[in-house]
Amino acid sequence: MQFLNDIKRIAIGSFDGMHLAHQALIEKVDALVIIERNGGYLTPGYKRSWYTSKICCFYHFDVIRSLTPEAFVQKLLVDFPVLETIVVGYDFHFGKDKAGNAGMLHGLSGKEVIIIDEVSYEGIAIHSRTIKTFLREGKIEMANRFLGRTYCIEGEVIPGQGLGKKALVPTLNVAVQAYQLPMEGVYATLTYVNGEWLHSVSFLGRRVTTDDSYAVETHILDREIGKVEGGLALQFIGFIRLNKKFDSLDALKRQIMDDIESAKKMLQA
């Protein structure tokens, strides 16, 4: 591609999350070389490009995993013919079996190499795996601080049980793929639907009181939105409670009403 002939400064990494530590690399370059894998993402695939104005170039891990460190660097030099500077994190490894490290890049490439030191928040190193752990533990506020933005997932609206509208509260059911999902439970959220972000309360987990299937559901607060088709997005603002089983639908509905009030307070704070 012709535009690669103009790129002089690149940063290399997975950039899953495009979090605060990633931004320290991104600000120094013209383009990102993103090592792409599959599944469990904070920012799947091309969606990383939503969080930067820089050019994003993708190398799929399955394609490059067998390259030696020397072969990997040679590929960079061929793909970026006017390359002058490579920026990586202090813990960057590359090549088959992670045999290459950041300190080897200059010797293999002959280019300027900038190694970014560890970036921390309140004494905790910022890594994608740390953010994923926060999400799995329901620590949404910490995940958002490390990301430097509100954690967001996307999915397609799918048919639900039909039980919510009849016996509980109406919800939109969402099929989500490739994202790291937060811990099972109830959250104060913003839902992007029909072209606007709306206050909502969302549930992720097994519907242990009803059909025991896993679901991602969101209820729009104080708004009738009618039928929705296609995609929507959820931003996670705060954790409300763990998933739990109730003895009856009436007990579940009472809890949902409490959840709605909790979500309203969080979203108005």
C-alpha positions as CSV (number, residue, x, y, z in Angstrom):
1,M,0.0,0.0,0.0
2,Q,1.4,3.4,-1.0
3,F,0.6,5.1,2.3
4,L,3.0,2.8,4.1
5,N,5.8,4.4,2.2
6,D,5.2,7.6,4.2
7,I,5.3,6.1,7.7
8,K,8.5,6.8,9.6
9,R,7.5,6.1,13.2
10,I,5.6,3.0,14.4
11,A,4.6,1.6,17.7
12,I,4.2,-2.2,18.0
13,G,1.9,-4.1,20.4
14,S,-1.5,-5.7,20.9
15,F,-3.1,-2.5,22.0
16,D,-6.0,-4.3,23.5
17,G,-7.9,-1.7,25.4
18,M,-6.1,1.3,23.9
19,H,-5.6,2.2,27.6
20,L,-3.5,4.9,29.3
21,A,-0.2,3.0,29.0
22,H,-0.9,2.4,25.3
23,Q,-1.5,6.1,24.8
24,A,2.1,6.8,26.0
25,L,3.3,4.9,22.9
26,I,0.7,6.1,20.5
27,E,1.5,9.8,21.0
28,K,5.0,9.3,19.7
29,V,4.3,7.7,16.3
30,D,2.6,8.0,12.9
31,A,1.1,4.5,12.9
32,L,0.4,1.4,15.0
33,V,1.4,-2.1,14.2
34,I,-1.3,-4.1,16.0
35,I,-0.7,-7.8,16.8
36,E,-4.2,-9.2,16.4
37,R,-5.5,-12.3,18.2
38,N,-9.0,-13.7,18.6
39,G,-11.4,-13.4,21.6
40,G,-11.5,-12.0,25.1
41,Y,-10.8,-8.5,23.9
42,L,-11.3,-5.1,25.6
43,T,-11.3,-3.6,22.0
44,P,-11.8,-6.3,19.4
45,G,-10.1,-6.0,16.0
46,Y,-10.6,-2.9,14.0
47,K,-12.4,-1.2,16.9
48,R,-9.0,-0.1,18.3
49,S,-9.0,2.5,15.5
50,W,-11.9,4.2,17.2
51,Y,-9.7,5.4,20.0
52,T,-6.9,6.9,17.9
53,S,-6.4,9.2,14.9
54,K,-3.2,7.3,14.0
55,I,-3.0,4.8,11.1
56,C,-3.7,1.2,12.3
57,C,-1.9,-1.7,10.6
58,F,-2.7,-5.3,11.6
59,Y,-0.5,-8.3,11.8
60,H,-2.5,-11.4,12.8
61,F,-0.7,-13.5,15.4
62,D,-1.4,-16.8,13.6
63,V,0.4,-15.5,10.5
64,I,3.5,-14.2,12.2
65,R,3.8,-16.6,15.2
66,S,6.3,-18.8,13.5
67,L,8.7,-16.0,12.5
68,T,12.0,-15.7,14.2
69,P,12.9,-12.4,15.7
70,E,15.1,-11.6,12.7
71,A,12.4,-12.6,10.2
72,F,9.8,-10.4,12.1
73,V,12.0,-7.4,12.0
74,Q,12.8,-8.0,8.3
75,K,9.1,-8.0,7.6
76,L,8.7,-4.6,9.3
77,L,11.5,-3.2,7.2
78,V,9.9,-4.5,4.0
79,D,6.4,-3.3,5.0
80,F,7.6,0.1,6.1
81,P,10.4,1.1,3.7
82,V,11.1,4.6,5.1
83,L,10.9,3.5,8.8
84,E,13.1,5.5,11.1
85,T,11.8,4.9,14.7
86,I,10.2,1.9,16.5
87,V,8.4,2.5,19.8
88,V,7.5,-0.4,22.1
89,G,6.7,-1.0,25.8
90,Y,9.4,-2.1,28.3
91,D,7.9,-5.7,28.3
92,F,7.5,-6.1,24.5
93,H,8.5,-9.5,23.1
94,F,8.4,-10.7,19.6
95,G,9.2,-13.6,17.3
96,K,8.7,-17.4,17.8
97,D,8.4,-18.4,21.4
98,K,8.8,-14.7,22.3
99,A,12.5,-15.0,21.7
100,G,13.0,-11.3,20.9
101,N,12.7,-8.5,23.3
102,A,12.7,-4.7,23.2
103,G,16.4,-4.4,23.8
104,M,17.2,-6.5,20.6
105,L,15.2,-4.3,18.2
106,H,17.9,-1.7,17.5
107,G,20.5,-4.3,16.7
108,L,18.2,-6.2,14.4
109,S,16.7,-3.2,12.7
110,G,19.4,-0.5,12.7
111,K,16.6,1.9,13.5
112,E,16.0,4.2,16.5
113,V,14.2,2.4,19.2
114,I,12.3,4.1,22.0
115,I,11.3,1.9,24.9
116,I,8.5,3.3,27.1
117,D,8.8,2.6,30.8
118,E,6.0,1.1,32.9
119,V,2.9,3.4,33.3
120,S,1.2,3.1,36.7
121,Y,-2.0,4.4,38.3
122,E,-2.0,4.7,42.1
123,G,1.0,2.4,42.2
124,I,-0.5,-0.3,40.0
125,A,1.0,-1.0,36.6
126,I,-1.5,-0.5,33.8
127,H,-1.8,-3.7,31.7
128,S,-4.7,-5.1,29.6
129,R,-4.6,-8.2,31.8
130,T,-5.1,-6.0,34.9
131,I,-8.1,-4.3,33.4
132,K,-9.6,-7.7,32.4
133,T,-9.2,-8.8,36.0
134,F,-10.9,-5.7,37.3
135,L,-13.8,-6.5,34.9
136,R,-14.0,-10.1,36.0
137,E,-14.2,-8.9,39.6
138,G,-16.9,-6.3,38.9
139,K,-14.5,-3.4,39.6
140,I,-15.8,-1.2,36.8
141,E,-14.6,2.1,38.2
142,M,-11.0,0.9,38.4
143,A,-11.2,-0.6,34.9
144,N,-12.5,2.7,33.5
145,R,-9.7,4.6,35.3
146,F,-7.0,2.4,33.8
147,L,-8.6,2.6,30.3
148,G,-8.9,6.4,30.5
149,R,-12.5,6.0,29.2
150,T,-15.7,4.1,30.0
151,Y,-15.6,0.4,29.1
152,C,-17.9,-0.3,26.2
153,I,-19.1,-3.5,24.5
154,E,-21.3,-4.0,21.4
155,G,-23.7,-6.6,20.2
156,E,-26.7,-7.5,18.2
157,V,-30.2,-7.3,19.6
158,I,-31.8,-10.8,19.7
159,P,-35.2,-12.2,20.9
160,G,-35.4,-12.8,24.6
161,Q,-37.7,-14.9,26.8
162,G,-40.6,-12.4,26.5
163,L,-40.9,-12.7,30.3
164,G,-39.5,-9.3,31.1
165,K,-42.2,-7.3,29.3
166,K,-44.9,-9.5,30.7
167,A,-43.9,-10.0,34.3
168,L,-40.8,-7.9,35.1
169,V,-39.5,-4.9,33.1
170,P,-38.9,-4.7,29.4
171,T,-35.3,-5.5,28.3
172,L,-33.3,-5.6,25.2
173,N,-31.4,-8.9,24.9
174,V,-27.9,-8.6,23.3
175,A,-25.7,-11.2,21.7
176,V,-22.1,-10.2,22.5
177,Q,-19.0,-11.8,20.9
178,A,-15.2,-11.3,21.4
179,Y,-15.4,-9.0,24.3
180,Q,-14.2,-9.5,27.9
181,L,-17.5,-9.4,29.8
182,P,-17.6,-8.1,33.4
183,M,-18.5,-10.3,36.3
184,E,-22.0,-11.7,36.4
185,G,-24.4,-9.2,38.0
186,V,-26.2,-5.9,37.6
187,Y,-24.7,-2.6,36.5
188,A,-25.6,1.0,35.9
189,T,-25.0,1.6,32.2
190,L,-25.5,3.8,29.2
191,T,-27.1,2.1,26.2
192,Y,-26.6,3.5,22.7
193,V,-29.8,2.9,20.8
194,N,-31.7,4.7,18.1
195,G,-28.8,7.2,17.8
196,E,-28.4,8.3,21.4
197,W,-27.0,7.3,24.7
198,L,-29.7,6.5,27.2
199,H,-29.6,5.8,31.0
200,S,-30.0,2.1,31.6
201,V,-29.6,-0.8,34.1
202,S,-28.0,-4.0,32.6
203,F,-27.7,-7.6,33.7
204,L,-25.0,-10.1,32.6
205,G,-25.1,-13.7,33.7
206,R,-27.1,-16.8,34.0
207,R,-30.8,-16.2,34.5
208,V,-30.8,-18.6,37.5
209,T,-34.4,-17.6,38.6
210,T,-35.9,-18.4,35.2
211,D,-34.4,-20.5,32.4
212,D,-30.8,-20.6,33.6
213,S,-29.4,-19.5,30.3
214,Y,-26.7,-16.9,30.0
215,A,-27.9,-13.4,28.9
216,V,-26.9,-9.8,28.5
217,E,-29.9,-7.7,29.0
218,T,-30.5,-3.9,29.3
219,H,-33.5,-2.0,30.5
220,I,-33.8,1.6,29.4
221,L,-34.7,3.9,32.3
222,D,-37.8,6.2,32.0
223,R,-38.2,5.8,28.3
224,E,-40.4,3.7,26.0
225,I,-38.3,2.9,22.9
226,G,-40.4,0.3,21.1
227,K,-38.9,-2.4,19.0
228,V,-35.2,-2.3,18.4
229,E,-33.3,-4.2,15.7
230,G,-29.6,-4.4,14.8
231,G,-26.7,-3.4,17.0
232,L,-26.4,-1.5,20.2
233,A,-23.6,-0.6,22.6
234,L,-23.3,-0.7,26.4
235,Q,-21.1,1.5,28.5
236,F,-20.5,0.3,32.1
237,I,-20.6,3.1,34.7
238,G,-20.9,1.2,38.0
239,F,-21.5,-2.2,39.7
240,I,-24.7,-2.6,41.6
241,R,-24.9,-6.2,42.8
242,L,-24.0,-9.8,42.2
243,N,-26.2,-12.2,40.3
244,K,-28.5,-14.2,42.6
245,K,-31.4,-16.6,42.6
246,F,-34.8,-15.5,43.8
247,D,-37.7,-17.6,45.2
248,S,-40.3,-16.0,42.9
249,L,-40.8,-13.6,40.0
250,D,-42.4,-11.1,42.5
251,A,-39.2,-11.2,44.6
252,L,-37.1,-10.7,41.4
253,K,-39.2,-7.8,40.3
254,R,-38.9,-6.1,43.7
255,Q,-35.1,-6.4,43.4
256,I,-35.2,-5.0,39.9
257,M,-37.0,-2.0,41.1
258,D,-34.3,-1.5,43.7
259,D,-31.7,-2.0,41.0
260,I,-33.3,0.7,38.9
261,E,-33.2,3.2,41.8
262,S,-29.5,2.4,42.4
263,A,-28.7,2.9,38.7
264,K,-30.4,6.2,38.7
265,K,-28.4,7.4,41.6
266,M,-25.1,6.3,40.1
267,L,-25.9,7.8,36.7
268,Q,-26.9,11.2,38.2
269,A,-23.8,11.4,40.5
